[in-house]
Amino acid sequence: MATISKISSLLFSSSKPKLIHHILSPSSNLRTLTTASSRITKTKKTEAALAKEKRRTRSDKELDQETIIELYNNNSHLHVPVMLSQVLDVFSNCSLTSFVDCTLGAAGHSTNVIRGHPELKYFVGMDVDPVGRDTAQSRISSVLDDRESSVKVFTVLRNFRHIKSVLRGTGEEHLGAASIDGILMDLGMSSMQVDDPQRGFSVLGDGPLDMRMDPQASLKAEDILNSWPDTEVGRILRDYGEESNWRTLQKKIVLARLEGGLHSTTDLLDLIQRVTPGMKGGRQGWIKTATRVFQALRIAVNDELKTLEDSLYSCFDCLAPGGRLAVISFHSLEDRIVKQTFLNIIKGNEDMGEGESCNSDLRKMIDEIKEKEAWIRQVMPGSNGIILTKRPITPSEDEENLNRRSRSAKLRVIQKL
Ligand SMILES: C[S@@+](CC[C@H](N)C(=O)[O-])C[C@H]1O[C@@H](n2cnc3c(N)ncnc32)[C@H](O)[C@@H]1O
């Protein structure tokens, strides 16, 4: 097993140039002061880190050299799937006759699920973005060429909130109500979307204020900024961006309308920079505010939170008994919805602590699952299902070091009874 440090020189030698953050040493007379304050900060950080560790299960999976080169070198121009080996673990013990990927992207997860499950007969993939759907289609086709057994593949350009009608639309009896063995949702944007300035998702490039995942949708970020009621603009920044300076930003955005409005990501970034003048640039300064504002607008443009909540219920309905739904989220608003909805779905969990009154059949089933699947730690049984991740799983340190985007990822899994 090669270690990250050994591999990184090999890996980064031929990849795109990376941004290296230099930390300047304080001058010597400042050093004593900063040492004392940094000790306090360190203690606080350690406490915060410990509290964070308690709320999650960090994956201890190591990445082998072959996987790293395949994911981070050969295909990094597409999209590097986050927590791939953890997702594969979730389904590795399941006999998957049917699998649905709600968020195809570049099919990084799906191609590996298809490769790893020779028993798979039906695959359905959805994405609202034709770029994702087309990339996925060609990558899935090449995986199918290498397979001995055949799979019926349906790749559909639809929002995952319509999962039930998409499955009905296939006309396949085996994809009928409550028949799916595995479902995956890997939320957020793909690298193909973020890296294209014309999509307007990135705080790093200049482009139109678009932010639509679905290029056919009518609402753009520009419409919200230039024509929505000011209180709505404020609500979005506060609720979806969790931005403390939302009132000032709201005022400035509305004032900008008098001068023709905001039309490019640069227009918006300039405004944010002017509103946060006392702060330094970089990740700690206005860029952080900008990231929150962009997140807020993206959530609103794509109606992401309501869509997610509704879709979790629909996906669970589509599962066959024993089927599993795995969801990777990338910010706390999403994760909170996944956590709460899973609790609502299983119902009755308060009366059924894992070690307490849950009935003996269920108890036996849980013991068996845990014995076979080392990745499962604490579970939460209910009358309709079992949450297999009482605490969300987060990426390994290796992965966080290799893929910055994975740092906020949280994986939660539920199994239908
Ligand atoms: C993080 S990427 C998925 C990457 C994929 N798992 C892979 O390994 O390549 C998320 C994808 O979900 C799509 N998406 C986001 N919201 C969606 C929705 N409500 N319905 C369908 N697709 C959606 C995005 O367009 C994007 O392509």
PDBQT file of the ligand as one rigid body, heavy atoms in Angstrom, charges set to zero:
ROOT
HETATM    1  C1  LIG A 501     -21.441  15.949  -7.530  1.00  0.00    +0.000 C 
HETATM    2  S1  LIG A 501     -22.051  15.690  -9.112  1.00  0.00    +0.000 S 
HETATM    3  C2  LIG A 501     -22.144  13.941  -9.236  1.00  0.00    +0.000 C 
HETATM    4  C3  LIG A 501     -20.864  13.314  -9.597  1.00  0.00    +0.000 C 
HETATM    5  C4  LIG A 501     -20.943  11.820  -9.802  1.00  0.00    +0.000 C 
HETATM    6  N1  LIG A 501     -21.351  11.125  -8.618  1.00  0.00    +0.000 N 
HETATM    7  C5  LIG A 501     -19.621  11.266 -10.295  1.00  0.00    +0.000 C 
HETATM    8  O1  LIG A 501     -19.038  10.439  -9.602  1.00  0.00    +0.000 OA
HETATM    9  O2  LIG A 501     -19.163  11.667 -11.357  1.00  0.00    +0.000 OA
HETATM   10  C6  LIG A 501     -23.733  16.118  -8.937  1.00  0.00    +0.000 C 
HETATM   11  C7  LIG A 501     -24.520  16.033 -10.235  1.00  0.00    +0.000 C 
HETATM   12  O3  LIG A 501     -25.881  16.047  -9.861  1.00  0.00    +0.000 OA
HETATM   13  C8  LIG A 501     -26.610  16.825 -10.756  1.00  0.00    +0.000 C 
HETATM   14  N2  LIG A 501     -27.795  17.310 -10.045  1.00  0.00    +0.000 N 
HETATM   15  C9  LIG A 501     -27.856  18.219  -9.059  1.00  0.00    +0.000 A 
HETATM   16  N3  LIG A 501     -29.123  18.375  -8.634  1.00  0.00    +0.000 NA
HETATM   17  C10 LIG A 501     -29.867  17.520  -9.365  1.00  0.00    +0.000 A 
HETATM   18  C11 LIG A 501     -31.248  17.199  -9.395  1.00  0.00    +0.000 A 
HETATM   19  N4  LIG A 501     -32.119  17.797  -8.563  1.00  0.00    +0.000 N 
HETATM   20  N5  LIG A 501     -31.670  16.259 -10.255  1.00  0.00    +0.000 NA
HETATM   21  C12 LIG A 501     -30.804  15.633 -11.088  1.00  0.00    +0.000 A 
HETATM   22  N6  LIG A 501     -29.476  15.905 -11.119  1.00  0.00    +0.000 NA
HETATM   23  C13 LIG A 501     -29.020  16.825 -10.269  1.00  0.00    +0.000 A 
HETATM   24  C14 LIG A 501     -25.658  17.924 -11.166  1.00  0.00    +0.000 C 
HETATM   25  O4  LIG A 501     -26.027  18.444 -12.412  1.00  0.00    +0.000 OA
HETATM   26  C15 LIG A 501     -24.317  17.196 -11.179  1.00  0.00    +0.000 C 
HETATM   27  O5  LIG A 501     -24.010  16.729 -12.448  1.00  0.00    +0.000 OA
ENDROOT
TORSDOF 0
